[in-house]
C-alpha cells in the first residue's frame, strides 16, 4: 500500500498576525497534485488539522474543499485524526457524511470503542489494501474514561490483561488493543497494518537532537541543532503533559508496519526506528523553524517489511527568516535579503534578535534598512543577556514603544534580576515567569 503521511497543517494559523490563506491554498493544491503523481491510494493526516479549536470559516472551507477535491484522484482513502490544537467534536461532527466518501475522521476517543478506531482501507475496486488503527490525541482523563466505560470493552478497575499491560500504562494498552483488533480484522489476508498518533515521543532524530540521523541531517544543515528551553522556542508546538508526553517507542506494538505521528513540526524518526515517524508540518509555525525544510512522506508499506519512505519537499509559497547577531550583522543580513528578493521576489517576513553589543532601539537603528523594502520585519527582540545589562527599566521604555508586550515583560524581569544580582531566587524564577506569561497570552488569544 502506498500512502501520503502528513500532519500539523494548523489551518487558520496567523503567526504574528500574518495572513497565510494564500500559502495554505498553495500547499493544498500542490498536495493534491503530488498525491496523483506518486499514485497514493490513501492519505493520513496525523492531527492538528486546525490551529485553534474554533477555526475561521475560511480555514474550515479550505479543509472541506480539499477533501472533496480528492474525489477526482485515485486516492480512495483518507484518515484524519484530531490533534491537541483541534476540537475533536468539530472534526467528528460531519464524520458520518465523510465516511460515505471513504474519509474516516476520528477527532477524539470520546464515546467510541476499540472497533471504531480500526479502519479497513480499500482501493478503487473495493479490494482491501491495508488496515489503519486511527488513534487520535487524547488527554489522560479521556483515556482513563475510555477504559472505565463500556466503550473501552473492559473495566478500568482490572489490573492487567492477557498481554501484561496494566492500567499504569493505558496508552500502551490502547495501542495493543487496536492492533489486536486489526489483526482479527485482517484475518488471512496479506495486507499491512498501520497506526496513527498525535503525541510527543522520546528519542527523536533531527532538530534539537545530539545525534542527527543521516537521512534527516540535510533538513537542518543551516538550522541550530542545540537544545533550547521550551519557553523560548518559537515553533508553535504546545507542550503535551501526561500520558502523551515523552512517549517511548515501545508503546507501539513492534508488529505494526508503520506508525504515522503528528505533533512535532519537523520530519523525524522515533528512536531511529524507520517504522515510527513524524512527517512534520508543511508550514513554518515559528521563526525558529525558518531554516527547516518542510516535507510530506510518501510511504510504501508491506506486511512484515521495512517501509520505503520518500521525503517530498513542500515548495515554499512564503519566506520566513530569523536573523541573530550584533547590530551590524543584522543590517548586513537585511541588505543581503533585499538583494535576493529583487532577483527572486517572494512574500517575506523577518524576525530580528540582537544577541551581541549594547542595548539599542532596533526600530530606530534599523529604520533605514527596513523602510520601503520587499520584506516585512514582524519582530524586533533583544536577547536576555543584553536586557540583563539594562540599568533601569524606565531608561529603556521610551525607546522601545514598538516592542511587544513580551519584550516589556522580559525587560521588567531582567531589570529586577539585575538589581538583585545576589538573589538566585529571582534568577531561577525568570524562565518560570516568562512561561506563565506566554501561557496567559495564548489563552487570551484563544478566547478572543
N, C-alpha and C positions, 0 to 999 in steps of 0.2 A: 504494500500500500504506500502510495506517495501522498504526502500532505504538507501543507504550509503551517508552520508553528509561528505565531506572533502573539504579542501581549502588550499591555500598558499603553494603549492608544491615548488615554486621557482626553477624549474628545471634549471640546469646550474649554480646554486649558487656555488661560490668558497669562502666561508667565510674565510677571512685571507689567501687566496691563497691555500686552502685545496681542493684537488681533491675529489669530492663527487659522482663521477659517480657510483662507486660500491654501495655506500649507497643508492642512488636513485633506482638503479636496484633492490636491495634487497627489498625496500619498495613496488615497483610496483608489483613484483612477489607475495609478501605477500598479497597485497590488492586484487589482482585477486583471490587468494585462499580464502580470507576472504569473498569476495562477494558471492562466490559459497557456502561457509559454512553457511552463515546466510540466504541464499536464497533471496538476494536483487534483486528486479525487476527493480531498477533504481540506477544510480549513479549521484550525484550532486556535481560538482566541483565549489566552490564559489569564483573563481578568483585567480589571481596571479599564473597562471599555470607556467609561466616562471619568472626568476629573473630579466631579462632585456628585453627591447623592441626588441633587436636584438640578440636572443639567439643563442648559438652554434648549429652546425649541430647535435652534439651528443644529446643535450637536445631535439631538435625537433624530432629526431629519437626515443628517449625514449617515448615521448608523443604519437606519431602516432602508434608505435608498441604496446603500452599498449592499446590504443583504439581498435586496430584491434584484440588484444587478447581476448577482452570481447565478441567477436562474438562466442567464444567457451563456453560461460557461458549462464545462463538463465537471465542475466541482459539485458533486451531488450530495455532499455532507458538510454541515457547519456545526461546530460545537463551541458554545460560548459559556464561559463561567464567570461568576461575579468575583470582583477583587475587593480590597479593603476601601477603595475610593468609591465603589459602586453602591447603589441601593439595590439590594437583592430583590426586593419586591417590585421595583420598577422594571428590572430586567425580566423578572418572571411573569409580569402582567400579561404580555402577549404570547407566552410560551406555547400555549396550545395551538394558536394560529400558526406560529412559526414552525412548529413540529410537523405540520401538514406539508411544509415545504422542505423537510429534511434538515431543519435548523433546530438543533437541540440546545435549549438555554437552561442552565442551572445557576440561577442567581444566588441562591443560598440553599442550605440543607434543611431549613425550617419546613415542617410538615411534609417531609419526604422520608422515604425508606431506602434501603440499600438498592433495591431494584430500580428506583428512579434515577440512580446515579450511573447506571450501566447502559451504554448505548451501542446498539449494533449499527455499524456503518456499511452502507451498500453502494455499489456502483450504479451507473445509469440503467443497467439491465436488471437491477434488483438483486444481484448476487452479493452476498456478504463478503466484504474485503477486510474487515477488522472490527475490533470492539474497543470502545473508549470508556474508561472509568472517569466520568466527569465530576471531579471533586472541586468545589469552589472554595473561596476564602470563608473562614468561619471563626467566630470568637469562641473562647473556652466555654462560655455558658451555653452557646448554641450546640457545641459538640457534646457537652455533658447531657443536655436535654435530649439530643438525638438518641442517645443510648438509654436514657431513662424512660423515654416514651415508647409506645408501641411501634412507632415508625422505625426505631432502631433495631427492632427484631428481637432484642434480648433486654433484660432488666439491667439497669446501670448498677445494681447492687451486687451483681456477680463479680467475684474477684478475678476470675480468669476464664478463658475459653479454650477450645481444643488446640489452638496454635500457640498457647502460652502467653498471649497478650493479656495484660491486666488493665484495670481502669486507670492506672497511673500513666498509661501511655495510650490514650484513646485515639490519638492521631494515627499511630502505627496500627492500631486495631482496625480503624476505619479503612485504611488502605488495604489491609489484609482481607477484610470482609468484601470490599468491592472487587478485589482481584479474584477472590474465591468465586464470587457470583459470576464474574466474567468468564472464568474457566468453565463453569457449568453451562453458561450460555453458548460458549464456543463448541462444546462437545468434541466431536472427532474432526471438526474442520480445521484445516491448517491455515489459520489466519492469525495475525498479530494482535496483541493486547497492549494498548497504550493508556496512560493516565494523565490527568492534569493536576495542577495545584497552584495556589497563589499564597506564597509564604516566603519567609526568609530562611534559606538553607545555610548550613555551616560549610566552611571549607570551599570557598568559591575560587575559581581560576579567573584571572583577568584583572580588571581595575581594582586598585587598592589592596592587591594581594602581594605577598612577598615572593611568591613563585608564580610567574605567569606562564600558563600552558602555551606550548609552541603555536597551536592553531589560533590562539586568541591574542597573541602578543602584538600582531600588526595593528590590531584595533586601537591600541593605546600607545603607539610609538611616540606620539607627541603629547601624551597626557601625563599628568602626575600620577605616579604609582604609589605614593606614600599614603599611609592611613591618616585620615583627618578625623577630628572629633565630630560625632554625628550632629552636634548643634551648630556647626559652622559649614556643613556641606550643603550646597545649594542644588541638590539633584532631584528634588521633588518627591523623594521616597519617604513616606511616613513610616515611622518605626512600628514594627509589629511586636506586640507584647503578649507573652503567654505561650500557649502550645505551638503557635505558628511562628514563633521567633526562634532562630538558630536551630532549625530542624536538621537532624543528622540524616545522611543519605540512607541509613538503614531503616528509616521509616517507610521507605518504598520497597515493596517486595522485589527481590533481585530477579525474579522471573518475568517481570514486566519488560516489554520490548522497547518502551520509550516512555519517558516522563516529561511532559511539556509544562514548564513552570513559568509563572509570572510574578512580578513584584520588583525584581531587580532590573534596573534600566539599561544595563549593558549585557552583551552576549557573553555567556559563561557556562562552563560545566560545573557540576557539583562533585566535589571530591575526585576530580579528574575522571569521572565516570561518563563515557561517551553516550550513555543511555539516559542521563538525567541532566537537563539543560534549561537555561534561561535563554529566550530569544532576545531579550532586551526590548526597549521601547523603540519604535521607529522615529521618535522625535526627541530633540533635546528638551529635557524637562527642567534644566537648571544650567546656569552658566558654567558650573563646574563640569558639565558634560560636553562642553562646546567642542572639544577636540576628539571626542569618541565617535567613531563611525557607527552608523546605525544599520541594523540587519533584520531581515526575516529569515527563518530557517526552512529550507526545503529538505524534507526528511523522507528517505526511502527505508521502510522498515519491514522486516520479515520475522517470522517466529524464530526465537532462539538464535538470533544473529545480531551482531553489532550493527546498528543502523548507519546508513550512509547519509551524512548531513552536509549540505552545501549552504554556506552563508551567502545570502544575496544582499548586496549593499543597497540601501534605500537612497535614492538620489535626493540631494538637498533642494528644497524649494525656498528656504530661508537660511540665512547665515547668522551664526552667533559666535562672538569672540569674547574671550576673557583675557585681559592684559594685566600683568603684575610687574612691579618694579619701582624704581625711583621716578621722579618727575620727567627727567629727560628720556628715560626708556619708554614711558607712556606716550610722550609726544612722538617719539620715533615710530612706535607701533601704529599710532593713529595715522601718521603720514604715509607709512607703507600700505596700510589698509586702504586708504583713499586712492592710492596709485593702482592697487589691484582692482578696485571696484570700477575705476574708469575703464579698465580693459575688459573686465568681466562683471557687468552690473548684476547685483542681487540685493534684495531687501536684507539689510544687515543691522544687527543690534549688538551693542558692546557693553561689557561690564569692566570697570576700571578699579584697580586696587593698588593704592600706594603702600608699598611694603618697606621702602627704604627712604632715608632722609628725614627732614624736619616736617612738622605739620604745616600744611598749606591748604587753602581753599581750592580744591581741584576744579570747581566750577569756574572760578576766575582764572586760575593758572592755565587752564586748557581751553578757554573760550575760543581762542583763535584757531585751534586745531579742530574744533567741533562745528563751528558755525558754517552753515551752507555746504556741508559735506554730504556724501552719499551713504552715510550711516547715521544711526541714532544711538547716542550713549544713554543707556537706561539707568545706570547706577554709577555714582562716584563713592568709593569707600576708602577708608584709611585703616591700616592694619592695627591690630590690638597693641602691638609693641609701641607704635608711634603714638597712639592715643594715650597710652600709659605715661608717656612723657609730657603730656599737656599739664601745665602747672595749675590751670584753673578751668573748670567747665565754662564759667562765664566768659573767659577770654576767647573762646572759640565759637560760641553760639552765633554771634553776629556774622561771622564769615562763613557759616555753614547753613544758611537759611534753606538751601535747596536739598539738604541731605534728608534721608529717610528717617522715620521715627526710630527705627532700629539703630541708626547711626547715633542719634542723640542719646539713646539709652546706653549704647556702648561707651560713649564719652562720659556719661554720668558715672557709670560703674568704674570706668578706668580712672577717672579723676579721684573717686573715692579710694580706690586701691592705691593710687599714687600718694595720697595724703596719709595713708595708713600702711606705709611700706612694711612695718614690722608686724602687721596683722595678717597672719596666714589664713585666718577665717575669712576675711574679705576676699583674698585672692582665690581661695578654694571655692567660694560661692559664685565667682564671676560666671563660669560656664553654666551653673545651675540657673542663675538669674536670666541669662540670655535664652536658655532653653524654655523656661517658663514663659518668657515674653513672646517668643516665636509661637508657642502653642496657643497663647491667648489671641494673638493676631490671626492665626489660622482659623480658630473657632469663630472669631468675629467676621472674617470673610465668608465662612460657610453660612452664617446666619444672616448675612446682609441681604 
